[in-house]
Amino acid sequence: MCSEGAEFYMRNDKNEQILVAIGDACAKIDAINPLGQISKNLISTKEYRESASYFSTLILQKKLIYQFMHDDINLKELTLPRTDHVLSRVFEQLSKGNYSVVEKGIQILTPQMNYLLWLSEDAPKKVYIDEHKEGKLVERHWYL
């Protein structure tokens, strides 16, 4: 629904209820970039503004994690709203300093899930977030 929704958005009026559904679909498949266009049009009600803030939070967390991996910026003690999205879970651990540098990248160990962050070899480099549970890869996310 994310890519079809983005096409619909470009051709039709800006129905906020539809925009939230499109944004949620994009967030679920890690298509974070379209969320900027969507969030700027969510303004008429408290609920729509909350959705806009959620989408904006994911965009900022993605950008900061990308900078952390590429440029070694300090995220310590930086706080942003907490969500259930993998970007938020990883960002929170990075900002608390709950990570270690390992040969393959950055490792985050939590009781619920373990994460491995690493950079691809291609250009431009992507940030990968691998979610592991009980030693098995559960899901792989990548962000540009």
Phi, psi and omega per residue, in radians:
M1 nan -0.390 -3.083
C2 -1.091 -0.969 -3.092
S3 -1.202 -0.680 3.082
E4 -1.134 -0.670 3.132
G5 -1.153 -0.681 3.118
A6 -1.120 -0.691 3.078
E7 -1.116 -0.763 3.113
F8 -1.040 -0.777 -3.120
Y9 -1.015 -0.716 -3.109
M10 -1.214 -0.475 -3.056
R11 -1.688 -0.306 -2.966
N12 -2.200 3.118 3.118
D13 -1.177 2.939 -3.002
K14 -1.661 1.149 3.091
N15 -1.165 2.018 -3.023
E16 -1.130 -0.605 3.117
Q17 -1.102 -0.733 3.105
I18 -1.190 -0.686 3.124
L19 -1.060 -0.705 3.107
V20 -1.112 -0.749 3.120
A21 -1.087 -0.729 3.113
I22 -1.126 -0.802 3.139
G23 -1.055 -0.747 3.101
D24 -1.090 -0.729 3.116
A25 -1.103 -0.727 3.134
C26 -1.139 -0.761 -3.140
A27 -1.081 -0.663 -3.120
K28 -1.156 -0.497 -3.135
I29 -1.824 0.280 3.091
D30 1.149 0.382 3.043
A31 -1.555 1.427 -2.996
I32 -1.410 -0.584 -3.044
N33 -0.981 -0.714 3.139
P34 -1.155 -0.257 -3.065
L35 -1.132 -0.455 3.115
G36 -1.116 -0.809 3.119
Q37 -1.121 -0.671 -3.109
I38 -1.218 -0.834 -3.016
S39 -1.122 -0.525 -3.102
K40 -1.198 -0.270 -3.139
N41 -1.795 0.101 -3.136
L42 -1.741 1.589 -2.991
I43 -2.358 -0.259 -2.903
S44 -1.380 -0.479 -3.123
T45 -2.318 2.892 3.097
K46 -0.998 -0.772 -3.109
E47 -1.119 -0.714 3.127
Y48 -1.196 -0.673 3.096
R49 -1.153 -0.633 3.061
E50 -1.103 -0.724 3.083
S51 -1.088 -0.720 3.106
A52 -1.067 -0.721 3.116
S53 -1.144 -0.692 3.085
Y54 -1.049 -0.857 -3.136
F55 -1.099 -0.722 3.129
S56 -1.144 -0.639 3.087
T57 -1.068 -0.786 3.126
L58 -1.085 -0.703 3.116
I59 -1.073 -0.838 -3.113
L60 -1.142 -0.753 3.121
Q61 -1.079 -0.740 3.103
K62 -1.045 -0.812 -3.126
K63 -1.107 -0.747 -3.121
L64 -1.200 -0.694 3.082
I65 -1.122 -0.699 3.103
Y66 -1.056 -0.800 3.095
Q67 -1.136 -0.697 3.106
F68 -1.002 -0.787 -3.100
M69 -1.288 -0.656 -3.097
H70 -1.493 -0.738 -2.938
D71 -2.016 0.024 3.114
D72 0.990 0.711 3.096
I73 -1.266 2.718 -3.123
N74 -1.532 2.086 3.080
L75 -1.793 0.003 -3.061
K76 -0.973 2.244 3.079
E77 1.189 0.189 3.035
L78 -1.456 2.179 -3.101
T79 -2.032 2.430 3.071
L80 -2.349 2.868 3.103
P81 -0.967 2.545 -3.129
R82 -1.650 2.325 3.054
T83 -2.290 3.113 3.112
D84 -1.517 -0.079 -3.110
H85 -1.204 2.584 -3.124
V86 -0.997 -0.621 3.111
L87 -1.045 -0.717 3.135
S88 -1.207 -0.725 3.134
R89 -1.093 -0.759 3.137
V90 -1.213 -0.799 -3.123
F91 -1.011 -0.764 -3.137
E92 -1.026 -0.760 3.137
Q93 -1.171 -0.704 3.099
L94 -1.101 -0.718 -3.114
S95 -1.233 -0.393 3.070
K96 -1.525 -0.145 -3.087
G97 1.372 0.280 -3.112
N98 -1.527 1.168 3.122
Y99 -2.692 2.868 3.042
S100 -2.371 2.628 3.084
V101 -1.516 2.176 3.110
V102 -2.134 3.011 -3.076
E103 -0.961 -0.691 -3.073
K104 -1.507 -0.214 -3.114
G105 2.739 -2.253 -3.127
I106 -2.042 2.247 -3.132
Q107 -1.942 2.352 3.075
I108 -2.179 2.157 3.136
L109 -1.936 2.162 3.061
T110 -2.279 2.848 3.113
P111 -1.079 -0.559 -3.078
Q112 -1.485 -0.677 -3.005
M113 -2.737 2.642 3.009
N114 -1.934 2.505 -3.069
Y115 -2.173 2.490 2.995
L116 -2.176 2.113 3.097
L117 -1.818 2.331 -3.141
W118 -2.671 2.810 -3.131
L119 -1.793 2.455 3.086
S120 -1.273 2.931 -3.141
E121 -1.604 -0.269 -3.089
D122 -1.376 3.057 3.132
A123 -2.140 2.300 -0.095
P124 -1.267 2.607 -3.102
K125 -1.166 2.415 3.068
K126 -1.738 2.638 2.995
V127 -1.670 2.160 3.074
Y128 -1.796 2.467 3.003
I129 -2.170 1.944 3.092
D130 -1.705 2.234 3.069
E131 -1.723 2.190 3.138
H132 -2.107 2.432 3.031
K133 -2.335 2.224 3.141
E134 0.928 0.699 3.067
G135 1.389 0.031 -3.110
K136 -1.993 2.448 3.085
L137 -1.183 2.119 -3.136
V138 -1.656 -0.789 -3.114
E139 -2.747 2.580 3.078
R140 -2.091 2.270 3.098
H141 -2.049 2.582 3.031
W142 -2.438 2.570 -3.053
Y143 -2.418 2.492 3.065
L144 -1.962 nan nan
